[in-house]
Amino acid sequence: MILISACLAGLKVRYNGTDCLDERIQQLVLENKAIAVCPELMGGFTTPREPAEIVGGDGEDVLDGKAIVVEKSGRDVTELYLKGAYATLHKALELGATKVILKEYSPSCGSAMIYNGHFNATKRIGVGVTTALLRRNNIVVFSEEEFFTE
């Protein structure tokens, strides 16, 4: 079984109430080969919500207590991101997921690049909180950009 970011399957769960539909990924769900999850909703967020970025590092640093996740207004939402990451890990283990496809650039789901924490639309190398936790538990995580090139 494959877990995928719900926004990639066309669900309007992103911070601004939109999706990032990838029809190839949506097809995996329609064929019952994948299950959609949204770590941020699983952590307790609603849609829409303020955009958030990791400040002081990346998802690995958040797990180690060296960085935080903040909303654009400055509110620290680290605990909700951690809660969502652990809920996603639990779901992956429960389903025996062998692969996870997550949305690149997200503070939860980024697998190679995230935003830099300054809310200026600049990306940097790094991983999101959920990706970091899944990888620490030996679960393979791909972005939507790399999954179909593997």
C-alpha positions in Angstrom: 0.0 0.0 0.0 1.1 3.5 -0.8 0.2 6.6 1.3 -0.1 9.9 -0.5 -0.6 13.5 0.4 -4.3 14.2 0.1 -3.8 17.4 -1.8 -2.1 15.4 -4.6 -5.2 13.3 -4.9 -7.3 16.4 -5.5 -8.6 17.0 -2.0 -8.8 20.7 -1.1 -6.8 20.4 2.1 -3.9 22.8 1.5 -3.5 25.8 3.8 -5.4 28.0 1.3 -8.2 25.6 0.6 -6.8 24.4 -2.7 -5.3 21.1 -4.0 -2.3 20.1 -6.0 -4.0 17.5 -8.1 -1.7 15.0 -9.9 -3.9 12.8 -12.0 -1.4 10.0 -11.9 -1.5 10.0 -8.1 -5.3 10.4 -8.1 -5.5 7.3 -10.3 -3.6 5.2 -7.7 -6.3 6.1 -5.2 -9.1 5.3 -7.6 -7.5 1.9 -8.2 -7.2 1.3 -4.4 -3.4 1.2 -4.6 -3.0 4.2 -2.4 -4.7 6.0 0.5 -4.7 9.7 0.9 -3.6 11.4 4.2 -3.0 15.0 5.2 -0.5 15.2 8.1 -1.6 18.8 8.9 -5.3 17.9 9.2 -4.3 14.8 11.2 -2.4 17.1 13.5 -5.5 19.2 14.2 -5.4 22.0 11.6 -8.4 23.1 9.6 -8.7 24.3 6.1 -8.1 27.1 5.3 -5.3 28.0 7.7 -2.3 30.3 7.9 0.7 29.3 5.9 3.5 27.9 8.0 7.3 27.4 7.6 10.1 25.8 9.6 12.3 28.3 11.3 15.8 27.4 12.4 16.4 24.3 10.3 14.3 21.6 8.7 12.0 18.7 9.8 15.0 16.8 11.3 15.8 19.8 13.5 12.1 20.0 14.5 12.2 16.4 15.6 15.4 17.1 17.6 13.9 20.2 19.3 16.3 22.5 17.5 13.8 24.3 15.1 10.2 25.2 15.2 7.2 25.6 12.8 5.6 28.9 12.8 2.6 30.5 11.1 3.1 33.7 9.1 1.6 35.6 12.0 4.4 34.2 14.3 2.3 31.6 16.2 4.4 28.5 17.1 2.5 25.5 15.7 5.3 22.9 16.2 3.2 20.6 18.4 0.5 20.3 15.7 3.1 19.4 13.1 4.6 16.8 15.4 1.2 15.4 16.2 0.4 15.1 12.5 3.7 13.5 11.7 3.2 10.8 14.4 -0.4 10.2 13.3 0.9 9.7 9.7 3.6 7.3 10.9 1.0 5.3 12.8 -1.2 5.1 9.7 1.7 4.0 7.6 2.7 1.3 10.0 -0.9 0.2 10.5 -1.4 -0.2 6.7 2.1 -1.7 6.1 2.8 1.2 3.6 5.9 0.5 1.6 6.1 3.9 0.0 4.8 7.3 0.8 4.4 10.1 -1.8 4.3 13.6 -0.2 3.9 17.1 -1.5 7.3 18.8 -2.1 8.0 22.1 -0.3 5.5 21.6 2.5 6.7 22.0 6.1 5.1 18.6 6.8 5.7 16.8 3.6 8.7 18.2 1.7 11.2 15.4 0.9 14.1 17.4 -0.7 13.1 21.1 -0.5 11.1 23.3 1.9 10.6 27.1 2.2 13.3 28.9 4.1 11.3 30.1 7.1 11.2 33.8 6.1 7.9 33.7 4.2 9.5 35.2 1.1 8.8 32.3 -1.3 12.4 31.2 -1.2 13.1 27.5 -1.1 16.0 25.7 0.4 17.3 22.1 0.7 15.6 20.4 3.6 12.8 18.0 4.6 9.4 18.5 6.3 8.6 17.1 9.8 6.5 14.2 8.6 9.1 13.1 6.0 11.9 13.3 8.6 9.9 11.1 11.0 8.9 8.5 8.4 12.5 8.2 7.1 13.7 7.8 10.7 11.4 4.8 10.8 12.7 3.3 7.6 9.8 4.3 5.4 10.6 5.4 1.9 9.3 8.9 1.1 9.2 10.3 -2.4 7.9 13.7 -3.7 5.3 13.7 -6.4 8.1 15.0 -8.7 10.4 12.0 -8.2 7.9 9.1 -7.7 7.2 8.6 -11.4 10.8 8.7 -12.4 12.0 6.0 -10.0 
